[in-house]
Structure formats: structure tokens, C-alpha cells
């Protein structure tokens, strides 16, 4: 008999499919463990929290990991070690969407290390597991004794053929014009991320609301599951923050008015504001240490931060102005430049306030495509965007250890935005890599990346369908009065102390991507709609500023950009162009300095040629045409005599293509033999008379190209 007591609950999706949540069967040493299943897709989520906290930790050490097991998809990893290793970018992106909704759900004073691990243990090609990951993590936390203010859940909402669907089949997502992951509690939306095909603000809000209704049902089922698991009934005890109301009041009185005044001064300098707030803290610290030598500095820091934050937030709501003096809807000054880097195929420098991105575009061949090898998918990508955030961009000193989760997430948001306006493969034969290096950062460097990348693509001559800009929106709301202020183009400080970070990218026509994190519960659809419309005005303003520098793709590629040419050849000639062991194609590349790539698609040979100059390009085209061209009946060719037979000569009219020039077609005169008339190696003009439909043999004539001899005069002198 099995030594487990499994508990299972089911969630029915709108299309009738069922999600099951099971606990009690696997990973029983974890504080909470569940298996979530939809179709053949199964995710194991486990959560463990340390029984004690380190004394020097004053934050929540939460780690969220998502990994896909290749064996669960019936695949073997393509890496050298043939085993799962470092998380892929896709897995990291799933970690981020789960982390961003889970983190605010823990008590602020809970400082015990928590590890959430979500593993795809069985794959189903029709199911996208990212839409189930947060549900699995939340269910594992809900049945544990770890303090957690959930449940929460996330779903994918997609509009396919005009209809909104929850967690649609993988094959249908390709047709979606809205594709969002929405995370929420039963009461309010907390996280949104996804991409769209230039949709309106109202359409986006409708999709989010539709997703929230599905999430409410998933939360209800998790509560039912937790009610049947004994461990979840009593959450573990842990030391709470000690409170000192007198100290709290003293700090509030010593900070509020001065911080309000500095916040309202409108100092545009981040360093200047930091110095002003720092002076308040330094003075108050000295005063309190003199009064209370045994002052608890952790408690002081907590109360001080709270008082300063409240003063700044109150100032924004009451005065309708910002830390740097801007109006709520005002965008910081923008200046930009293209073609800044002469060695790049395209480049742009975009600066908005104290945020700056230097972005490059490099155009490569099909050989430069990125190899995609994950448990669920494999293939190639010809469009990449990489984002780098060096420490000097914020005036800090940190070792460079390669891209972290933040860099991967910001780069993905920008890539999703730009891919919506990229030309088709027929219009753009290049592999495109964009790199954004952030040189200064004080507020939404990811949105600066979108703007700079859009301009760099146009500078490179890539025929994008439209320019794309991005803006980060913030929110400050008074919980007691309900008053709020929506902030356009937020500063780093405003992101830290605000209630929302809402990044929106789009064209003149509509929204193409978004990423939203909400730190408060109960955000209304009214506020969300107002924020989206305010974002639209800001987005259009930024587009107009960008257009002052560049408004459409450059008509010509840079001189040092590799030129490209595509041609089709008959399938039968693919082998001839490649040659035995690749000898022919290698020789063509060596002789012409061009790169030649051949693919077989749709019963045709698709040839892509890349060269640094037109001369090399034409040389490569000529060589391939000579091999793969199909002779046309009625056309004239300069052929070379390859052999002479009693009945005629075989003449090569194209490389590898010989035709018979019958002795009767050599001359208007009747010939008994060809000796003395033709020689092997001789070049002659011939016309292709016919191609035998059964054998494919070519019938040639030299005679029809020669002038007819005059007829001998008769005895009467008549011709």
C-alpha cells in the first residue's frame, strides 16, 4: 500500500479542460509541495523556508527558480555535457513573472530565507507551462505553514480570432493579437506582462479584467485545497518588528516637514536631492543619539524611511508636482543622435533626463542565427536584443559578472516591443542583433532601450513598419482618502516609493508590449485606464521627439554593411551548387569572398548570398546562375564543343549541361563528317531548338544562326 495521503482539487477552464492540483504524494520533506497538471503537462512546485534568520538580514531572502526537465519532454539536452545546466533565458523570464507577484505577498518583517522551486517534469506541446508556474508556487505556499498573504495565480489571456481565451493551446497563440500573462489575488490585479499588435488601451483593460475572473476561481480552489491540509491551518511563529510609538512619533515630527519642503523644491538633480534628504537624516540621527545613546538603529532606519516616504508621497498628491519639479504628465527633456558609432551597421544615442542608452545594430547572415535548445522548443532565432546595465550607470562599483535576471527581463521587454514592427524574412534577409548599453540610469532604462533600438534599426536601414517608443508610469495613492496621482516617465526614486511600475511601449497606432507591477491591493480599472491613456500621451510625445532625429529607415545601408541577395533555384540543382563534400560552394565562397547559404524549402532551393561589395556579389550570383540556370528553348548560347561523333557534336551550353548538335544542324551545307569543321574546345554560338520531354535531352542548332547562302543564278540570269 502507498505510504501517502494525496489530496487533489480541480479547476475547470472556460473551454472545458481541467487543471488538477495534487499534494501529499511527492516531495514530502518540503514545507509545501504540489503537482499541477493540465493535459500531459505536469509541474512540481516545492517551497522551503529556513527555520531561523541570519541576524544581519533585514529583508526577505526569496529565491524563485523554474526549470524544465528535458526528459519530461522526451528530449536530450544539446549541450556538451548532455544535461540541464544554467537556466535558459526563457526559464529566467518565467522565474521573474512568478517572483514579481509572490514577493509582495510575504510579511514585511519576515526575514527567513525562502526558496521556491518549480520544475516542469512532464511536457505537453499543446500547453504553455509559464501560465501554470505561479499557480503551482502559490498552491505550494498555501498548503505550507509559511506566512503568506495569498493565494494568488497567473493565467495567460490571449485574443485569438477576436475572442479572448484563457491558457489557449500553443498552436493557437501564434494567431493572437493580444498575449498577456496576468497575475492577481482574488481582490486585485498585481502583475501584467505581454505583447500585443498595436491595440487600444480599452482592449488591454478588457483582456486584463477577463483574466482576473479566471484567477478568482483558481484562488478559490487553492483555498479549498489548503483547508484539507492540516499543516496550513497554523502559520509558523516568528519574531515581529518591535515597535516604539514614541520614537516613531519623534522621527515623524523631525522629518516630515523638512522632507516635504525638499521634495517640493523641485531640484532636478538626483545627487542634489540625495544630499538634501541625507542632511535631514544626519542631523536627526545625531540629535537622537545624544538623547538616546542606546538608540536601535534598525528601528530608526525603518521609521525614518517611512516618514520620508510619506512626506514625498503626500507632496505629490497635494501639490500635483514631482521631486524634480515636473508636472505629473511632463516628460523629461529628450535628446538623441543616430550614426554615432561609425563602425556599427546602425547606432543611436538616446537620452531622457538622467537616463541614457547607447545602442548598436549588427547585421549578419543566417549563419549568425541564435540556436534555441530548450525542453519545449528547438530551432533558430534571427532577431536578438541584449541589454547591459553596468554599475557605473548609477555611480556604483560592482564586479561585471555577465547579465543577471534583471538584464534578461529588461532586454526581453524591449525585444518583444521591437519584434512587432520588424519586417518579414522576405523583406529582411539579415540576422539582427541589437545591444543596448545603459550609460546613465535614473528611471526606466528599459524604455530608453526601446527608443534607442527603434532609432538604431532605422539608422541601419532595416525597413521597420513603424517607430516604437516606451514610457514608465508610476502611481501614488492615499489609502485613506483614495486620492491618487499618476506619474509619467518616473524617476528611480518615484519607482521605489510609488505604488505601481507600469511600462508601456507602442507605435502611433497602439500598444505593442507592457510590463506592470502593482504594489497595492485594490487598484481599480478606472485608475488603470487613466494610467494607460496618460501613458499614450507620453508615448506619442516621445515618438515626436525621436522623429526630429530620424523619422524613417535610411534609404541605403551603411557602406560596410554586408549586402544580401536571394535567389531561387530548382531543387535538382542544390546538389550541383554544393558539390561533393561541399567542394563547389566552398570554392565559390573562396573565389568571390561571398557567403553562400542554401536551404531546401517548398521543393525549391533558396539561396542567400552575402558580400561586402557589389562586385563580389555579382561574381557569386554569376557562378550560381551558371550552375543552376535552366536552358530556355529558343535562347542562344555560347557553347564549347566537348566531343565529336560521326553523327554530330556534343556542345556544353552551361556548366554540366550538354546538348547534341546534329551534323545536319552544323551548316547549311550537307556535311559528310565534322573533321575540319569543328574542333574539341572550340567555342561556337548555338540555339536551343527543343528539350525532349521524356529524356530531357537538348537539341541544338548552329545552322539557324548562320546567314543562308545565296541560290546560284539560273541560265536566264534569274535568281
Residue pairs with C-beta under 8 A, 6 or more apart in sequence:
4 24
4 25
4 28
5 24
6 22
6 23
6 24
6 25
7 22
7 23
7 24
7 225
7 228
7 229
8 20
8 21
8 22
8 23
9 20
9 21
9 221
9 222
9 224
9 225
10 18
10 19
10 20
10 21
10 221
11 18
11 19
11 20
11 21
11 217
11 218
11 221
12 18
12 19
13 19
13 166
13 167
13 214
14 165
14 166
14 214
15 165
15 166
17 38
17 39
17 167
18 38
19 36
19 37
19 38
19 132
19 135
19 218
20 35
20 36
20 37
20 38
21 34
21 35
21 36
21 135
21 136
21 139
21 221
21 222
21 225
22 34
22 35
22 37
23 32
23 33
23 34
23 35
23 139
23 140
23 143
23 225
23 229
24 229
25 35
26 33
26 35
26 44
27 33
27 44
27 46
30 46
30 47
30 48
30 140
31 47
31 48
31 49
31 144
31 145
31 146
31 231
32 46
32 47
32 139
32 140
32 141
32 142
32 143
32 144
32 146
32 231
32 232
33 44
33 45
33 46
33 47
33 140
34 44
34 45
34 136
34 139
34 140
34 143
34 225
35 42
35 43
35 44
35 45
35 121
35 136
36 42
36 43
36 45
36 132
36 135
36 136
36 139
37 43
37 122
38 124
38 127
38 132
38 167
39 124
39 126
39 127
40 122
40 123
40 124
40 127
41 120
41 122
41 123
41 124
41 127
41 129
41 132
42 72
42 120
42 121
42 122
43 118
43 119
43 120
43 121
43 129
43 132
43 133
43 136
44 118
44 119
44 121
44 136
45 116
45 117
45 118
45 119
45 133
45 136
45 137
45 139
45 140
46 116
46 117
46 140
47 114
47 115
47 116
47 117
47 137
47 140
47 141
47 144
47 146
48 114
48 115
49 112
49 113
49 114
49 115
49 144
49 146
49 236
50 112
50 113
50 114
51 112
52 112
53 111
53 112
53 113
53 238
54 111
54 113
57 111
58 111
58 298
59 111
60 103
60 106
60 110
60 111
60 114
61 111
61 112
61 113
61 114
62 99
62 102
62 103
62 106
62 113
62 114
62 115
62 116
63 113
63 114
63 115
63 116
64 95
64 98
64 99
64 102
64 116
64 118
64 137
65 87
65 95
65 115
65 116
65 117
65 118
66 87
66 91
66 94
66 95
66 98
66 118
66 119
66 120
66 133
67 84
67 87
67 91
67 117
67 118
67 119
67 120
68 84
68 91
68 119
68 120
68 123
68 129
68 374
68 375
68 376
69 84
69 119
69 120
69 121
69 375
70 76
70 77
70 84
70 375
72 120
72 121
72 122
72 123
72 375
73 120
73 122
73 123
73 375
73 376
74 123
75 375
75 378
76 82
77 83
77 84
77 85
77 373
78 371
78 373
78 378
79 85
79 373
87 95
88 374
89 408
89 412
90 374
91 374
92 405
92 408
92 409
93 130
93 408
93 409
93 412
94 118
94 129
94 130
94 133
95 405
96 405
96 408
96 409
97 130
97 133
97 134
97 154
97 181
97 183
97 191
97 193
98 116
98 118
98 133
98 134
98 137
98 154
100 183
100 191
100 517
101 134
101 152
101 154
101 183
101 190
101 191
102 116
102 134
102 137
102 138
102 141
102 150
102 152
104 190
104 519
105 148
105 149
105 150
105 152
105 185
106 114
106 147
106 148
106 149
107 147
107 149
109 238
109 239
109 240
109 241
110 147
110 238
112 238
114 146
116 137
116 140
116 141
118 133
118 136
118 137
120 129
120 375
120 376
123 129
123 375
123 376
125 170
125 376
126 169
126 170
126 171
127 167
127 169
127 170
128 156
128 167
128 170
128 173
129 376
130 156
130 181
131 154
131 155
131 156
131 167
131 181
132 167
133 154
134 152
134 153
134 154
134 183
135 153
135 154
135 218
135 222
138 150
138 151
138 152
138 153
138 222
139 151
139 222
139 225
141 148
141 150
141 151
142 148
142 150
142 151
142 222
142 223
142 225
142 226
142 232
143 225
143 226
143 229
143 231
143 232
144 231
144 232
145 231
145 232
145 234
145 235
145 236
146 235
146 236
147 235
147 236
147 238
148 235
150 185
150 219
150 222
151 185
151 186
151 218
151 219
151 222
151 223
151 226
152 183
152 184
152 185
152 190
152 215
152 219
153 183
153 184
153 215
153 218
153 219
153 222
154 181
154 182
154 183
154 184
154 191
154 215
155 166
155 167
155 181
155 182
155 211
155 214
155 215
155 218
156 166
156 167
156 168
156 173
156 179
156 180
156 181
156 182
156 211
157 164
157 165
157 166
157 178
157 180
157 182
157 207
157 208
157 210
157 211
157 214
158 164
158 165
158 168
158 172
158 173
158 176
158 178
158 179
158 180
159 165
159 176
159 177
159 178
159 203
159 207
160 168
160 172
160 173
160 175
160 176
161 175
164 178
164 206
164 207
164 210
165 172
166 210
166 211
166 214
168 176
173 179
177 196
177 197
177 199
178 194
178 196
178 197
178 199
178 203
178 204
178 207
179 194
179 195
179 196
180 192
180 193
180 194
180 195
180 196
180 204
180 207
180 208
180 211
180 514
181 191
181 192
181 193
181 194
182 189
182 191
182 192
182 207
182 208
182 211
182 212
182 215
183 189
183 190
183 191
183 192
183 215
184 190
184 191
184 211
184 212
184 215
184 216
185 215
185 219
185 521
186 215
186 216
186 219
186 220
187 521
187 522
188 518
188 520
188 521
188 522
188 523
189 208
189 212
189 518
189 523
189 528
190 517
190 518
190 521
191 516
191 517
191 518
192 208
192 514
192 515
192 516
193 413
193 514
193 515
193 516
194 416
194 513
194 514
195 416
195 417
195 419
195 420
195 512
195 513
196 203
196 204
196 420
196 510
196 511
196 512
196 513
196 514
197 420
197 510
197 512
198 420
198 506
198 507
198 509
198 510
198 511
198 512
199 510
199 511
200 510
200 511
201 511
201 529
201 532
201 533
201 535
201 536
202 529
204 511
204 514
204 532
205 525
205 528
205 529
205 532
208 528
209 525
226 232
241 299
241 302
242 296
242 299
244 296
244 299
247 288
247 292
247 299
247 300
247 303
248 303
250 288
251 284
251 288
251 300
251 303
251 304
251 307
252 303
252 307
252 310
254 284
254 287
255 280
255 281
255 284
255 304
255 307
255 308
255 311
256 307
256 310
256 311
257 311
258 280
259 277
259 280
259 307
259 308
259 311
259 312
260 311
260 312
260 314
260 315
262 273
262 276
262 277
262 280
263 311
263 312
263 315
263 316
263 323
264 315
264 319
264 321
265 276
265 325
266 321
266 322
266 323
266 324
266 325
266 326
267 273
267 276
267 323
267 324
267 325
268 324
268 325
270 354
270 442
270 491
270 492
270 493
273 323
273 324
273 493
277 308
280 308
281 304
281 308
284 304
285 300
288 295
288 300
289 295
309 497
312 323
312 493
312 497
313 476
313 478
313 497
313 498
314 478
315 321
316 322
316 323
316 328
316 476
316 485
316 487
317 476
317 477
317 478
317 483
317 484
317 485
320 327
320 328
320 485
321 327
321 328
322 328
322 330
322 487
322 491
322 494
323 491
323 493
323 494
324 332
324 353
324 491
326 332
328 485
328 486
328 487
328 488
329 488
329 534
329 537
329 538
330 488
330 489
331 352
331 471
331 488
331 489
331 538
331 541
331 542
332 352
332 353
332 354
332 355
332 443
332 489
333 352
333 353
334 350
334 351
334 352
334 542
334 545
334 546
335 351
336 348
336 349
336 350
336 351
336 451
336 452
336 455
336 545
336 546
336 548
336 549
337 348
337 349
337 549
338 346
338 347
338 348
338 349
338 455
338 456
338 458
338 459
338 549
338 550
339 346
339 347
339 459
340 347
340 348
340 349
340 358
341 347
341 358
341 360
343 560
344 360
344 361
344 362
344 456
344 460
345 360
345 361
345 362
345 363
345 460
345 557
345 558
345 560
345 561
346 360
346 361
346 363
346 456
346 457
346 458
346 459
346 460
346 461
346 462
346 558
347 358
347 359
347 360
347 361
347 456
347 459
348 357
348 358
348 359
348 452
348 453
348 455
348 456
348 459
348 549
348 550
349 356
349 357
349 358
349 359
349 452
350 356
350 357
350 359
350 448
350 451
350 452
350 455
350 546
351 357
351 440
351 448
352 443
352 448
352 451
352 489
352 542
353 442
353 443
353 489
353 491
354 440
354 441
354 442
354 443
355 438
355 440
355 441
355 442
355 443
355 444
355 445
355 448
356 393
356 438
356 439
356 440
356 441
356 448
357 436
357 437
357 438
357 439
357 445
357 448
357 449
357 451
357 452
358 436
358 437
358 439
358 452
359 434
359 435
359 436
359 437
359 449
359 452
359 453
359 455
359 456
360 434
360 435
360 456
361 432
361 433
361 434
361 453
361 456
361 457
361 459
361 460
361 462
362 432
362 433
362 435
363 430
363 431
363 432
363 460
363 462
363 557
363 561
363 562
364 430
364 431
364 432
364 433
364 562
365 430
365 431
365 562
365 564
365 595
365 597
365 608
365 610
366 382
366 431
366 597
366 599
366 608
367 595
367 597
368 431
368 433
369 380
369 381
369 382
369 431
370 380
370 381
370 382
370 384
371 380
372 378
372 379
372 380
372 381
382 425
382 430
382 431
382 432
383 415
383 418
383 419
383 422
383 431
383 432
384 415
384 431
384 432
384 433
384 434
385 411
385 412
385 414
385 415
385 418
385 433
385 434
385 435
385 436
385 449
385 453
386 403
386 411
386 433
386 434
386 435
386 436
387 403
387 407
387 408
387 410
387 411
387 414
387 435
387 436
387 438
387 445
387 446
387 449
388 403
388 407
388 435
388 436
388 437
388 438
389 406
389 407
389 410
389 438
389 441
389 445
390 400
390 437
390 438
391 397
391 398
391 400
392 439
393 438
393 439
393 440
393 441
393 445
394 441
394 442
403 411
410 445
410 446
410 449
411 436
411 446
411 449
413 446
413 450
413 503
413 505
413 513
413 515
414 434
414 436
414 446
414 449
414 450
414 453
414 470
414 505
415 434
416 512
416 513
417 450
417 468
417 470
417 505
417 506
417 512
417 513
418 434
418 450
418 453
418 454
418 457
418 464
418 468
420 468
420 507
420 512
420 513
421 454
421 464
421 465
421 466
421 467
421 468
421 507
421 512
422 428
422 432
422 462
422 464
422 465
423 462
423 463
423 464
423 465
426 566
427 463
428 462
428 463
429 564
429 566
429 608
429 610
430 462
430 562
430 564
432 457
432 462
434 453
434 456
434 457
436 448
436 449
436 452
436 453
438 445
438 448
438 449
441 492
442 491
442 492
443 472
443 489
443 490
443 491
443 492
443 494
443 495
444 470
444 471
444 472
444 489
444 490
444 495
444 503
446 470
446 472
446 503
446 515
447 469
447 470
447 471
447 472
447 503
447 505
448 470
449 470
450 468
450 469
450 470
450 505
451 468
451 469
451 470
451 542
451 546
454 464
454 467
454 468
454 469
454 546
455 467
455 546
455 549
455 550
457 464
457 553
458 464
458 467
458 550
458 552
458 553
458 554
459 550
459 554
460 553
460 554
460 557
460 558
460 561
461 553
461 554
461 555
461 556
461 557
461 558
461 561
462 553
463 553
464 553
465 507
466 507
466 508
466 509
467 507
467 508
467 543
467 546
467 547
467 551
468 505
468 506
468 507
468 512
469 505
469 506
469 539
469 540
469 542
469 543
469 546
470 503
470 504
470 505
470 506
470 513
470 539
470 542
471 488
471 489
471 503
471 504
471 505
471 535
471 538
471 539
471 542
472 489
472 490
472 495
472 501
472 502
472 503
473 486
473 487
473 488
473 490
473 500
473 501
473 502
473 503
473 504
473 531
473 534
473 535
473 538
474 486
474 487
474 490
474 494
474 495
474 498
474 499
474 500
474 501
474 502
475 484
475 485
475 486
475 487
475 498
475 499
475 500
475 502
475 518
475 523
475 527
475 531
476 484
476 485
476 487
476 494
476 497
476 498
476 499
477 483
477 484
477 485
477 499
477 520
477 527
478 484
479 520
484 527
486 527
486 530
486 531
486 534
487 494
487 498
488 534
488 535
488 537
488 538
489 538
490 498
490 501
495 501
498 519
499 518
499 519
499 520
499 523
500 516
500 517
500 518
500 519
500 520
500 523
500 531
501 516
501 517
502 514
502 515
502 516
502 517
502 518
502 531
502 532
502 535
503 514
503 515
503 516
504 511
504 513
504 514
504 532
504 535
504 536
504 539
505 511
505 512
505 513
505 514
505 539
506 512
506 513
506 536
506 539
507 543
508 540
508 543
511 532
557 563
560 612
562 595
562 610
562 611
562 612
563 610
563 611
563 612
563 613
563 614
563 617
564 608
564 609
564 610
565 608
565 609
565 611
565 617
565 621
566 606
566 607
566 608
566 609
567 607
567 609
567 621
567 624
567 625
568 604
568 605
568 606
568 607
569 577
569 604
569 605
569 607
569 624
569 628
570 604
570 605
570 628
570 630
571 600
571 603
571 604
571 605
573 605
573 627
573 628
574 598
574 600
574 605
576 584
576 627
576 628
576 656
577 584
577 585
577 588
577 596
577 598
577 605
577 607
577 624
577 627
577 628
578 584
578 585
578 598
579 585
579 586
579 587
584 627
585 596
585 598
588 594
588 596
588 620
588 623
588 624
589 595
589 596
589 620
591 619
591 623
592 611
592 616
592 619
592 620
592 623
593 611
593 612
593 616
594 609
594 610
594 611
594 616
594 617
594 619
594 620
595 609
595 610
595 611
596 607
596 608
596 609
596 620
596 624
597 607
597 608
597 609
597 610
598 605
598 606
598 607
598 608
599 605
599 606
599 608
600 606
605 628
607 624
609 617
609 620
609 621
609 624
611 617
611 620
626 654
626 655
627 654
627 655
627 656
629 654
631 637
631 653
631 654
631 657
631 659
631 688
631 691
631 698
632 688
633 688
633 689
633 690
633 691
634 687
634 688
635 687
635 688
636 685
636 686
636 687
636 688
636 705
637 653
637 654
637 685
637 686
637 687
637 688
638 683
638 684
638 685
639 651
639 652
639 653
639 659
639 683
639 684
639 685
639 686
639 700
640 651
640 652
640 681
640 682
640 683
641 649
641 650
641 651
641 678
641 679
641 680
641 681
641 682
641 683
641 684
642 649
642 650
642 651
642 652
642 658
642 680
643 649
643 650
643 680
644 674
644 675
644 678
644 679
644 680
646 663
646 673
647 662
647 663
648 660
648 661
648 662
648 663
648 664
648 665
648 666
648 674
649 660
649 661
649 663
649 666
649 674
649 678
650 658
650 659
650 660
650 661
651 658
651 659
651 660
651 661
651 684
651 686
651 700
652 658
653 659
653 686
653 688
653 698
653 700
657 698
658 698
659 686
659 688
659 697
659 698
659 699
659 700
660 697
660 698
660 699
660 700
661 686
661 700
661 701
661 702
662 699
662 700
663 671
663 673
663 674
664 670
664 671
664 703
665 689
665 699
665 700
665 701
665 702
665 703
665 704
666 674
666 677
666 678
666 702
666 703
667 677
667 702
667 703
667 706
668 703
668 706
668 708
668 709
669 709
671 677
678 684
684 702
685 702
685 705
686 700
686 701
686 702
686 705
687 700
687 701
687 702
687 704
687 705
688 698
688 699
688 700
689 699
689 700
689 701
689 704
690 698
690 699
691 697
691 698
691 699
692 698
692 699
710 719
711 719
713 719
